[in-house]
Amino acid sequence: MLIEERLSSKGVQRRVYWEYMMIPTPYPAPDFSVANIDGAVRTLADYSGKWVVLYFYPKDDTPGCTIEACSLRDARDDIAALGAEVIGVSADDISSHDKFKAKHSLNFTLLSDPDLTMIRTYGAWGAKQFGREGILRRTFIINPSGTVVKVFGRVTPLGHGEQVIAELKKQQAFSEDA
């Protein structure tokens, strides 16, 4: 969601986007409509009634993104046992996702968002090192009613799968107590 435009020190307008990690959870998960590697369009409604682990990553087959994807791949059975689906999102095209998924035996859905609509809507676009902008490594846990209950704003790729499992257990215990 665009909240303002600013002039940078060089006089160039720069768009500033609201970062969802700044909004206290819980809040309604933004809807999306993007293609998976089969070309089928997926929406948030497709996952209604399920827990969703929605993670954004910069680029297929780069070192950090591969470590993160493989961590989630290795944890996927435990995540699935908790009733959750893992979904990875980047701006890479469907062909790149297909190769990445096959090369690393990824066992979850990858979505392609080349126009950055979903990435920006979820607040996974912003300032990176050296003043550049790009896709930020962020993970959102969405409960079965479509509410974001946890945002990992600065993800460390190594061990992220275990981190997600622990948070899912915590969130599910909390929702049972409510």
NORJOZI-V990565 format. One record per residue. N is the residue number from 0. PHI is phi in degrees with one decimal (none if undefined). D_FIRST is the distance of its C-alpha to the first C-alpha in whole Angstrom. Layout:
n: <N | N>
phi: <PHI | PHI>
d_first: <D_FIRST | D_FIRST>
This chain:
n: <0 | 1 | 2 | 3 | 4 | 5 | 6 | 7 | 8 | 9 | 10 | 11 | 12 | 13 | 14 | 15 | 16 | 17 | 18 | 19 | 20 | 21 | 22 | 23 | 24 | 25 | 26 | 27 | 28 | 29 | 30 | 31 | 32 | 33 | 34 | 35 | 36 | 37 | 38 | 39 | 40 | 41 | 42 | 43 | 44 | 45 | 46 | 47 | 48 | 49 | 50 | 51 | 52 | 53 | 54 | 55 | 56 | 57 | 58 | 59 | 60 | 61 | 62 | 63 | 64 | 65 | 66 | 67 | 68 | 69 | 70 | 71 | 72 | 73 | 74 | 75 | 76 | 77 | 78 | 79 | 80 | 81 | 82 | 83 | 84 | 85 | 86 | 87 | 88 | 89 | 90 | 91 | 92 | 93 | 94 | 95 | 96 | 97 | 98 | 99 | 100 | 101 | 102 | 103 | 104 | 105 | 106 | 107 | 108 | 109 | 110 | 111 | 112 | 113 | 114 | 115 | 116 | 117 | 118 | 119 | 120 | 121 | 122 | 123 | 124 | 125 | 126 | 127 | 128 | 129 | 130 | 131 | 132 | 133 | 134 | 135 | 136 | 137 | 138 | 139 | 140 | 141 | 142 | 143 | 144 | 145 | 146 | 147 | 148 | 149 | 150 | 151 | 152 | 153 | 154 | 155 | 156 | 157 | 158 | 159 | 160 | 161 | 162 | 163 | 164 | 165 | 166 | 167 | 168 | 169 | 170 | 171 | 172 | 173 | 174 | 175 | 176 | 177>
phi: <none | -73.2 | -109.1 | -169.8 | -120.5 | -126.3 | -91.3 | -80.9 | -63.2 | -95.8 | 81.7 | -94.4 | -70.1 | -127.8 | -83.6 | -115.5 | -104.8 | -63.8 | -97.9 | -61.6 | -65.4 | -83.4 | -82.3 | -64.4 | -80.6 | -84.8 | -153.1 | -62.4 | -69.1 | -64.0 | -71.2 | -146.7 | -151.7 | -139.1 | -88.7 | -94.4 | -69.6 | -86.8 | 87.1 | -75.5 | -80.4 | -112.0 | -129.5 | -60.5 | -60.2 | -61.8 | -109.2 | -56.6 | 86.2 | -121.9 | -75.6 | -128.3 | -107.0 | -104.9 | -121.0 | -109.3 | -142.3 | -66.7 | -159.5 | -58.8 | 61.5 | -97.0 | -54.5 | -65.1 | -68.1 | -69.1 | -60.4 | -64.1 | -62.3 | -69.8 | -63.6 | -70.4 | -59.8 | -67.1 | -94.0 | -59.1 | -62.5 | -67.2 | -65.6 | -64.0 | -63.3 | -89.9 | 79.4 | -114.6 | -105.0 | -100.0 | -134.0 | -102.8 | -134.3 | -146.6 | -86.2 | -63.2 | -78.1 | -59.8 | -62.4 | -63.6 | -60.0 | -60.1 | -66.1 | -61.2 | -63.0 | -67.7 | -60.3 | -111.0 | 48.9 | -71.8 | -112.5 | -147.6 | -75.6 | -116.0 | -112.1 | -106.4 | -126.6 | -64.2 | -90.1 | 68.3 | -61.2 | -65.0 | -57.9 | -68.9 | -60.1 | -84.1 | 75.8 | -100.1 | -125.5 | 175.9 | -68.6 | -118.9 | -61.6 | 60.7 | 77.2 | -82.1 | -112.1 | -177.8 | -75.9 | -95.6 | -78.7 | -136.9 | -129.1 | -119.4 | -103.6 | -114.8 | -81.2 | -61.1 | -92.0 | 85.3 | -111.6 | -72.9 | -110.2 | -154.6 | -125.5 | -92.1 | -82.1 | -133.0 | -84.3 | -96.8 | -58.0 | -69.9 | 81.6 | -65.4 | -59.4 | -66.6 | -61.9 | -66.1 | -58.5 | -59.8 | -70.0 | -60.5 | -60.2 | -63.6 | -65.6 | -68.7 | -65.1 | -64.3 | -70.9 | -71.4 | -73.9 | -74.1>
d_first: <0 | 4 | 6 | 9 | 12 | 15 | 18 | 19 | 23 | 24 | 23 | 20 | 17 | 14 | 10 | 9 | 6 | 6 | 8 | 9 | 13 | 13 | 12 | 16 | 17 | 18 | 15 | 14 | 13 | 11 | 13 | 13 | 16 | 18 | 21 | 24 | 27 | 29 | 26 | 26 | 22 | 21 | 18 | 18 | 21 | 23 | 23 | 23 | 26 | 26 | 24 | 22 | 21 | 18 | 19 | 17 | 19 | 20 | 23 | 25 | 29 | 28 | 30 | 27 | 25 | 29 | 30 | 27 | 27 | 31 | 30 | 28 | 31 | 34 | 32 | 31 | 34 | 34 | 30 | 31 | 34 | 32 | 30 | 27 | 26 | 24 | 22 | 21 | 18 | 18 | 18 | 22 | 23 | 25 | 29 | 27 | 26 | 30 | 32 | 30 | 30 | 34 | 35 | 34 | 34 | 31 | 31 | 28 | 25 | 23 | 20 | 20 | 16 | 17 | 15 | 12 | 10 | 10 | 11 | 7 | 6 | 9 | 8 | 11 | 11 | 12 | 15 | 19 | 22 | 24 | 21 | 19 | 16 | 16 | 15 | 16 | 18 | 17 | 18 | 17 | 20 | 19 | 22 | 24 | 22 | 19 | 18 | 16 | 19 | 19 | 17 | 19 | 17 | 20 | 22 | 26 | 27 | 30 | 31 | 27 | 29 | 31 | 28 | 26 | 29 | 30 | 27 | 27 | 31 | 29 | 27 | 29 | 32 | 30 | 29 | 32 | 33 | 31>
